[in-house]
Amino acid sequence: MAEKFEVSQPTITTAIKNLEKEFGTALLVRDRIHNTVSPTPSGLQLAEHAKVVLHEIEVAHQEINNLTQNKIVLGLPPIIENYYFPKIGSKLAKEGLLSNVHTVEGGSIALRNAVRDGNVDLTLLGSIEPLAYQNLIAEEFDRQPFCVYVSKSHPLANRKRIYFNELRHDAFVFLDSNFVHNTAFNKLSRRNHFRPNIVFKSNDTHILMKLISENVGVGFFTKIVDHNEEEVTCLELLDHEQPEFITSIVYRINYVLTPSQQQLLTILHSIL
């Protein structure tokens, strides 16, 4: 342990004794026969609290670094970015804020972790259930249905609505696992008792739409996904109690917003 922290062994011993004195209990037990050291129940409990404290210190470093650079880091899942950000960006440009905004792309699951860890100041997230986090504020602003996308040459292309079960023999092209679409897709698959045949995965919806237009597979996306209506047909789902694509603004509860970040949040509220 002393080598790991690049200090002398007496320094480690003194630090442990000081902690044990502070908390009034033994934190480690040494087995002198086997020359091993193991934590006591109190030591394990303190270690759990230490993880939380160290995480908060890391978040503080990241937040203060963003503040000193006068930078606003905004998380945007690709589908949400393509649909909502043009209006947001236009307003930011008029307010003179656009040059201060650094956008980070990723799936909703990855961006949720990024805002929690302080790598992103605010983010827009997609979900299939209203968001409720212990350390994050989530403000819902829109709901859209999920749809199936097929090539114009697909046998179902002349339909407007279908049941998900009608796709059990089709191949799918789909998003990677960091996207909330996976949760909705798996939910419908289990409900209809079949395992979808996914032939290709990508984070790039434009590539996926091109593959769909070539009839490589069918797609499953929220209705707001960008697509060429001349090449791909959007089919609504008739299934009962189907999941919805819920979009929310998310940021940390204990995060002190700068005037610029507060201005961005106000713009998000006004547009979304």
VOKOL-485101 format. One line per 5 residues: number of its first residue (from 1); for each residue x, y, z of C-alpha. Coordinates in nm, 2 decimals. Example, Ala and Ser with C-alpha at 12.3 -4.5 7.8 and 13.67 -1.06 7.14 Angstrom:
REM residues 2
1> 1.23 -0.45 0.78 ~ 1.37 -0.11 0.71
This chain:
REM residues 272
1> 0.00 0.00 0.00 ~ 0.29 0.24 0.08 ~ 0.44 0.17 -0.26 ~ 0.11 0.24 -0.43 ~ 0.07 0.58 -0.28
6> 0.45 0.65 -0.29 ~ 0.48 0.72 0.08 ~ 0.66 0.54 0.37 ~ 0.49 0.26 0.56 ~ 0.49 0.46 0.89
11> 0.29 0.73 0.70 ~ 0.02 0.48 0.61 ~ 0.01 0.33 0.96 ~ -0.02 0.68 1.12 ~ -0.30 0.77 0.87
16> -0.50 0.46 0.96 ~ -0.45 0.51 1.33 ~ -0.57 0.87 1.30 ~ -0.88 0.75 1.11 ~ -0.95 0.48 1.38
21> -0.92 0.75 1.64 ~ -1.15 0.98 1.45 ~ -1.42 0.72 1.42 ~ -1.36 0.54 1.75 ~ -1.33 0.19 1.60
26> -1.09 -0.05 1.44 ~ -1.09 -0.02 1.06 ~ -0.84 -0.30 0.97 ~ -0.75 -0.63 1.12 ~ -0.40 -0.78 1.06
31> -0.36 -1.16 1.04 ~ 0.00 -1.19 1.15 ~ 0.01 -1.57 1.08 ~ -0.08 -1.53 0.72 ~ 0.06 -1.18 0.69
36> -0.27 -1.03 0.55 ~ -0.48 -0.73 0.63 ~ -0.86 -0.72 0.59 ~ -1.11 -0.45 0.66 ~ -1.35 -0.47 0.95
41> -1.73 -0.40 0.90 ~ -1.66 -0.04 1.00 ~ -1.37 -0.02 0.76 ~ -1.60 -0.15 0.47 ~ -1.86 0.11 0.56
46> -1.61 0.39 0.57 ~ -1.48 0.28 0.23 ~ -1.82 0.32 0.08 ~ -1.85 0.67 0.21 ~ -1.50 0.75 0.09
51> -1.60 0.64 -0.27 ~ -1.88 0.90 -0.26 ~ -1.65 1.17 -0.13 ~ -1.38 1.10 -0.39 ~ -1.64 1.10 -0.67
56> -1.77 1.44 -0.55 ~ -1.41 1.58 -0.55 ~ -1.36 1.45 -0.91 ~ -1.69 1.62 -1.01 ~ -1.58 1.94 -0.84
61> -1.25 1.95 -1.03 ~ -1.44 1.90 -1.36 ~ -1.70 2.16 -1.29 ~ -1.45 2.42 -1.18 ~ -1.24 2.35 -1.49
66> -1.54 2.42 -1.71 ~ -1.61 2.74 -1.52 ~ -1.25 2.87 -1.56 ~ -1.27 2.81 -1.93 ~ -1.61 2.99 -1.95
71> -1.73 2.68 -2.13 ~ -2.08 2.53 -2.13 ~ -2.09 2.16 -2.20 ~ -2.42 2.04 -2.34 ~ -2.50 1.67 -2.39
76> -2.71 1.58 -2.69 ~ -2.81 1.23 -2.81 ~ -2.79 1.23 -3.20 ~ -3.17 1.20 -3.27 ~ -3.26 1.47 -3.01
81> -2.98 1.69 -3.15 ~ -3.10 1.67 -3.51 ~ -3.46 1.75 -3.42 ~ -3.43 2.01 -3.14 ~ -3.09 2.17 -3.16
86> -3.13 2.38 -3.48 ~ -3.39 2.60 -3.30 ~ -3.18 2.60 -2.98 ~ -2.86 2.69 -3.17 ~ -3.04 2.98 -3.36
91> -3.15 3.13 -3.02 ~ -2.80 3.08 -2.87 ~ -2.64 3.26 -3.17 ~ -2.88 3.56 -3.12 ~ -2.79 3.57 -2.75
96> -2.42 3.56 -2.83 ~ -2.38 3.22 -2.64 ~ -2.33 2.98 -2.92 ~ -1.94 3.01 -2.93 ~ -1.93 2.92 -2.56
101> -2.13 2.60 -2.60 ~ -1.94 2.27 -2.65 ~ -2.18 1.99 -2.74 ~ -2.11 1.62 -2.66 ~ -2.29 1.35 -2.85
106> -2.38 1.01 -2.71 ~ -2.66 0.78 -2.62 ~ -2.89 0.88 -2.34 ~ -2.75 0.63 -2.10 ~ -2.39 0.75 -2.15
111> -2.49 1.11 -2.12 ~ -2.68 1.05 -1.80 ~ -2.35 0.91 -1.65 ~ -2.16 1.20 -1.80 ~ -2.38 1.47 -1.63
116> -2.37 1.27 -1.31 ~ -1.98 1.26 -1.32 ~ -1.95 1.64 -1.40 ~ -1.82 1.58 -1.76 ~ -2.14 1.75 -1.89
121> -2.31 2.06 -1.74 ~ -2.66 2.00 -1.88 ~ -2.80 1.74 -2.11 ~ -3.11 1.65 -2.31 ~ -3.20 1.28 -2.25
126> -3.44 1.04 -2.39 ~ -3.62 0.78 -2.18 ~ -3.93 0.55 -2.19 ~ -4.03 0.64 -1.83 ~ -4.04 0.97 -1.65
131> -3.69 1.03 -1.51 ~ -3.63 1.04 -1.13 ~ -3.27 1.05 -1.00 ~ -3.14 1.11 -0.65 ~ -2.87 1.36 -0.75
136> -3.01 1.50 -1.08 ~ -3.30 1.73 -1.18 ~ -3.50 1.60 -1.48 ~ -3.75 1.83 -1.65 ~ -3.97 1.66 -1.91
141> -4.06 1.86 -2.21 ~ -4.19 1.63 -2.49 ~ -4.32 1.28 -2.57 ~ -4.32 1.11 -2.91 ~ -4.42 0.77 -3.02
146> -4.19 0.50 -3.15 ~ -4.24 0.39 -3.51 ~ -4.12 0.13 -3.75 ~ -3.93 0.24 -4.07 ~ -3.93 0.03 -4.38
151> -3.80 0.06 -4.74 ~ -4.05 0.18 -5.01 ~ -4.01 -0.17 -5.16 ~ -4.09 -0.35 -4.84 ~ -4.42 -0.55 -4.84
156> -4.56 -0.34 -4.55 ~ -4.47 0.00 -4.72 ~ -4.83 0.05 -4.84 ~ -4.96 0.03 -4.48 ~ -4.99 0.32 -4.24
161> -5.01 0.12 -3.92 ~ -4.89 -0.23 -3.81 ~ -4.85 -0.45 -3.51 ~ -4.50 -0.51 -3.39 ~ -4.57 -0.88 -3.41
166> -4.59 -0.86 -3.79 ~ -4.21 -0.81 -3.79 ~ -4.11 -1.13 -3.63 ~ -3.96 -1.27 -3.95 ~ -3.79 -0.94 -4.06
171> -3.42 -0.84 -4.02 ~ -3.35 -0.53 -3.83 ~ -3.08 -0.26 -3.84 ~ -3.05 -0.09 -3.50 ~ -2.88 0.14 -3.26
176> -2.60 0.04 -3.02 ~ -2.68 -0.04 -2.66 ~ -2.62 0.30 -2.51 ~ -2.95 0.43 -2.66 ~ -3.28 0.42 -2.48
181> -3.44 0.28 -2.80 ~ -3.29 -0.06 -2.69 ~ -3.51 -0.06 -2.38 ~ -3.83 0.01 -2.57 ~ -3.73 -0.24 -2.85
186> -3.66 -0.52 -2.60 ~ -3.98 -0.45 -2.41 ~ -4.19 -0.49 -2.73 ~ -4.00 -0.79 -2.84 ~ -4.05 -0.97 -2.50
191> -4.42 -0.88 -2.51 ~ -4.46 -1.03 -2.85 ~ -4.25 -1.34 -2.76 ~ -3.98 -1.33 -3.03 ~ -3.61 -1.25 -3.05
196> -3.55 -0.99 -3.33 ~ -3.28 -1.07 -3.59 ~ -3.05 -0.77 -3.58 ~ -2.82 -0.78 -3.88 ~ -2.63 -0.45 -3.82
201> -2.58 -0.19 -3.55 ~ -2.45 0.17 -3.56 ~ -2.48 0.50 -3.38 ~ -2.53 0.68 -3.71 ~ -2.90 0.71 -3.79
206> -2.82 0.83 -4.14 ~ -2.63 0.51 -4.22 ~ -2.91 0.31 -4.07 ~ -3.17 0.49 -4.28 ~ -2.97 0.43 -4.59
211> -2.96 0.06 -4.51 ~ -3.34 0.06 -4.45 ~ -3.40 0.24 -4.79 ~ -3.20 -0.05 -4.95 ~ -3.42 -0.30 -4.77
216> -3.13 -0.45 -4.58 ~ -3.35 -0.44 -4.27 ~ -3.63 -0.25 -4.10 ~ -3.57 0.01 -3.82 ~ -3.73 0.10 -3.49
221> -3.69 0.47 -3.39 ~ -3.88 0.75 -3.23 ~ -4.10 0.95 -3.47 ~ -3.87 1.25 -3.46 ~ -3.57 1.07 -3.62
226> -3.45 1.24 -3.94 ~ -3.54 1.04 -4.25 ~ -3.60 1.08 -4.63 ~ -3.98 1.02 -4.68 ~ -3.91 0.95 -5.05
231> -3.70 0.65 -4.96 ~ -3.83 0.53 -4.63 ~ -4.18 0.48 -4.50 ~ -4.27 0.55 -4.13 ~ -4.53 0.31 -3.99
236> -4.72 0.37 -3.67 ~ -4.76 0.09 -3.41 ~ -5.10 -0.04 -3.32 ~ -4.98 -0.22 -3.00 ~ -5.16 -0.14 -2.68
241> -4.96 0.03 -2.40 ~ -4.66 0.08 -2.62 ~ -4.36 0.28 -2.49 ~ -4.31 0.65 -2.56 ~ -3.99 0.84 -2.63
246> -3.98 1.10 -2.34 ~ -3.73 1.39 -2.37 ~ -3.61 1.58 -2.07 ~ -3.36 1.85 -1.96 ~ -3.12 1.70 -1.70
251> -2.86 1.86 -1.47 ~ -2.72 1.80 -1.12 ~ -2.91 1.91 -0.81 ~ -2.62 2.06 -0.63 ~ -2.46 2.23 -0.94
256> -2.44 2.61 -0.91 ~ -2.52 2.74 -1.26 ~ -2.31 3.03 -1.39 ~ -2.50 3.32 -1.55 ~ -2.43 3.18 -1.89
261> -2.54 2.83 -1.80 ~ -2.86 2.98 -1.64 ~ -2.92 3.17 -1.96 ~ -2.88 2.85 -2.16 ~ -3.13 2.68 -1.93
266> -3.37 2.96 -1.98 ~ -3.34 2.93 -2.35 ~ -3.40 2.56 -2.33 ~ -3.71 2.62 -2.13 ~ -3.84 2.88 -2.37
271> -3.79 2.67 -2.68 ~ -3.86 2.32 -2.56
